[in-house]
Amino acid sequence: MTRLLVTGATGKLGRAVLRHLLETSKVAPGNLVAASRDPQKLSEFAAKGIETRATDFDDEAGLVKAFTGIDRVLIISTDELATPGKRIAQHKTAVSAAAKAGVRHIVYTSMPNPDRSLVSFAPDHLGTEEAIKASGTSYTILRNSWYDDNYLMSMPHNLKVGTWYTAMGTGKVANITRDDCARAAAAALADPPAGNQILTLTGPESLNAEEIAARVSKAAGKPLDVVHVTDEQLTQGLTGAGLPDFVAKMLVSADANIRAGNFDLVTGDFEKLTGAKPQALAAYLETQKAALTA
C-alpha cells in the first residue's frame, strides 16, 4: 500500500488537494494522511477514513515521526512571511525530516522562475528547491503561477471605486486557479511523473492589466479602469490602506515581477499531469460573481 501525506491540510490548497485525491485521482482514504499543526481541525477528513497526524514545521523530530511510513509527501509552502528567514528554515526542516523518515518522493509547491523572480518570497522557494535536490530524495516540483483567486482580495474594492491601480506596466501573467493547482498536486502525488521533474503550472493564456480588467468587468457587470502607477505610488496606497509592510512589499514585488516578464509564460504542464485543460480566467471569474460584487 502506497501512503500519501499532505501537509497544510487545514489550508485552502491542502483541503482541495485531499478532495482531488479522493474524487479525481480516486485514491482510497486508507492510503491518505492529512497533516496539520493542529490535527484537531482535520475531523472532516478523519470522518472519511483518512488518518490525521500533527506536523509542526518548527519541530524536526516531530516531522520525522509524522513522515515515518509515508511513501510520498506533499510539502505545501507555509504562510510564514512576516518574519524574514522563518519560512525557508521551516521548509528545509521539512525536507530534512522527509529524507530522515525514508520518504521516497517529495512533491513541493513552488513558483515560476524563482531564480530570477522579483517577488519578495522567491528566495524561500529557490532555497527549498535546492534543499530538495540536495536531499537525494526523488521529487516533483510544481511551480504554481499567480492564483486567479488572489484577485478576489482586491477586485471587489476596485470595482466599487471603478479603478484598479497597478504597477504591472505592460507585463503579462498567466494566472491559474488554486483548484487547478490542487488537482495537479493530487495527480503528482498519486502518480508522480518519471524521474525528477520541475513543472510550471499556468493558465491557458497570458494577460496584461487591461485584459484582466476587461474580464473582471464583464463578470461583475461593472466598469473597471486601469491606472498605471509606480512601485512607490502603489506602496504608498497599500500601506495607506492599512496593509502590513510585508504584505505591501509582497504585492508590489509581484507587480514588478509581472512587469519584468517573469510571470509571462504559458505551459502545457498542467495538462501533462492531469489530462485536462486549465480553467481560463474569464471562466473562473464567472463563477465568482457574488464575491466580486460583495
Backbone hydrogen bonds, N-H to C=O, Kabsch-Sander energy under -0.5 kcal/mol:
donor,donor_aa,acceptor,acceptor_aa,energy
3,R,1,M,-0.6
4,L,31,N,-2.9
5,L,72,R,-2.3
6,V,33,V,-2.4
7,T,5,L,-0.5
7,T,74,L,-2.3
9,A,35,A,-2.7
11,G,8,G,-1.7
14,G,8,G,-0.6
15,R,11,G,-2.5
16,A,12,K,-1.7
17,V,13,L,-2.5
18,L,14,G,-2.2
19,R,15,R,-2.1
20,H,16,A,-2.4
21,L,17,V,-2.5
22,L,18,L,-2.0
23,E,19,R,-3.2
24,T,20,H,-1.5
25,S,20,H,-3.2
27,V,21,L,-3.3
31,N,28,A,-2.2
32,L,29,P,-1.9
33,V,4,L,-2.2
34,A,51,E,-2.9
35,A,6,V,-2.5
35,A,33,V,-0.5
36,S,53,R,-1.8
41,K,38,D,-2.1
42,L,39,P,-1.9
43,S,40,Q,-0.7
45,F,42,L,-1.1
46,A,42,L,-2.0
47,A,43,S,-2.2
48,K,45,F,-1.1
49,G,46,A,-1.6
50,I,45,F,-2.2
51,E,32,L,-1.4
53,R,34,A,-2.0
55,T,36,S,-1.9
57,F,55,T,-0.6
59,D,56,D,-2.3
63,L,59,D,-2.0
64,V,60,E,-2.8
65,K,61,A,-1.9
66,A,62,G,-2.2
67,F,63,L,-2.7
68,T,64,V,-1.0
69,G,101,A,-0.6
70,I,67,F,-2.0
71,D,3,R,-1.8
72,R,3,R,-1.9
73,V,105,H,-2.2
74,L,5,L,-2.9
75,I,73,V,-0.7
75,I,107,V,-3.2
76,I,74,L,-0.8
81,L,79,D,-1.9
86,K,83,T,-1.9
87,R,80,E,-0.6
87,R,83,T,-0.6
89,A,85,G,-1.5
90,Q,86,K,-2.3
91,H,87,R,-2.5
92,K,88,I,-2.5
93,T,89,A,-2.0
94,A,90,Q,-2.2
95,V,91,H,-2.4
96,S,92,K,-2.5
97,A,93,T,-2.4
98,A,94,A,-2.3
99,A,95,V,-2.1
100,K,96,S,-2.4
101,A,97,A,-2.2
102,G,98,A,-0.5
102,G,99,A,-1.0
103,V,98,A,-2.4
104,R,71,D,-1.5
105,H,71,D,-1.5
106,I,138,S,-2.5
107,V,73,V,-2.9
108,Y,140,T,-1.9
109,T,75,I,-1.6
110,S,108,Y,-0.8
110,S,142,L,-3.5
116,R,113,N,-1.5
117,S,113,N,-1.3
122,A,119,V,-2.2
124,D,121,F,-1.0
125,H,121,F,-1.1
126,L,122,A,-2.5
127,G,123,P,-2.6
128,T,124,D,-1.8
129,E,125,H,-2.7
130,E,126,L,-2.2
131,A,127,G,-2.0
132,I,128,T,-2.5
133,K,129,E,-2.3
134,A,130,E,-2.0
135,S,131,A,-1.0
135,S,132,I,-0.6
136,G,132,I,-0.6
136,G,133,K,-0.7
137,T,132,I,-0.5
138,S,104,R,-0.8
140,T,106,I,-2.4
141,I,197,Q,-3.0
142,L,108,Y,-3.1
142,L,140,T,-0.6
143,R,141,I,-0.7
143,R,199,L,-3.7
144,N,110,S,-1.3
144,N,142,L,-1.2
145,S,201,L,-2.0
148,D,176,I,-2.0
150,N,147,Y,-0.8
151,Y,148,D,-2.0
152,L,149,D,-1.6
153,M,150,N,-1.5
154,S,150,N,-0.5
154,S,151,Y,-0.7
155,M,151,Y,-2.9
158,N,154,S,-2.3
159,L,155,M,-3.0
160,K,156,P,-1.4
161,V,157,H,-1.7
162,G,158,N,-1.5
163,T,158,N,-1.3
164,W,225,D,-3.0
165,Y,163,T,-0.5
166,T,164,W,-0.6
166,T,227,V,-2.2
171,G,168,M,-1.9
172,K,258,I,-0.6
173,V,207,L,-2.0
174,A,263,F,-1.5
175,N,173,V,-1.0
176,I,146,W,-1.6
181,C,177,T,-1.9
182,A,178,R,-2.2
183,R,179,D,-2.4
184,A,180,D,-2.3
185,A,181,C,-2.3
186,A,182,A,-2.5
187,A,183,R,-2.1
188,A,184,A,-2.5
189,L,185,A,-2.0
190,A,186,A,-2.7
191,D,187,A,-2.5
197,Q,139,Y,-1.9
197,Q,195,G,-0.5
199,L,141,I,-3.1
201,L,143,R,-1.9
201,L,199,L,-0.6
202,T,200,T,-0.6
203,G,174,A,-1.4
207,L,173,V,-2.3
207,L,205,E,-0.5
212,I,208,N,-2.3
213,A,209,A,-2.9
214,A,210,E,-2.0
215,R,211,E,-1.4
216,V,212,I,-2.4
217,S,213,A,-2.9
218,K,214,A,-2.1
219,A,215,R,-2.1
220,A,216,V,-2.3
221,G,217,S,-2.0
222,K,217,S,-1.2
225,D,162,G,-2.6
227,V,164,W,-2.9
228,H,226,V,-0.5
229,V,166,T,-2.4
234,L,230,T,-2.5
235,T,231,D,-2.6
236,Q,232,E,-2.2
237,G,233,Q,-2.1
238,L,234,L,-2.5
239,T,235,T,-2.7
240,G,236,Q,-2.0
241,A,237,G,-1.0
242,G,239,T,-1.4
243,L,238,L,-2.0
248,A,244,P,-2.5
249,K,245,D,-2.7
250,M,246,F,-1.7
251,L,247,V,-2.5
252,V,248,A,-2.6
253,S,249,K,-2.4
254,A,250,M,-1.9
255,D,251,L,-1.8
256,A,252,V,-2.2
257,N,253,S,-2.1
258,I,254,A,-2.0
259,R,255,D,-2.7
260,A,256,A,-1.7
261,G,258,I,-1.6
262,N,257,N,-2.0
264,D,261,G,-0.9
265,L,263,F,-1.6
269,D,200,T,-0.5
272,K,268,G,-2.1
273,L,269,D,-2.0
274,T,270,F,-2.5
275,G,271,E,-2.6
284,Y,280,A,-2.2
285,L,281,L,-2.8
286,E,282,A,-1.7
287,T,283,A,-0.9
287,T,284,Y,-1.0
288,Q,285,L,-1.2
289,K,286,E,-0.7
292,L,288,Q,-2.4
293,T,289,K,-1.8
294,A,291,A,-0.8
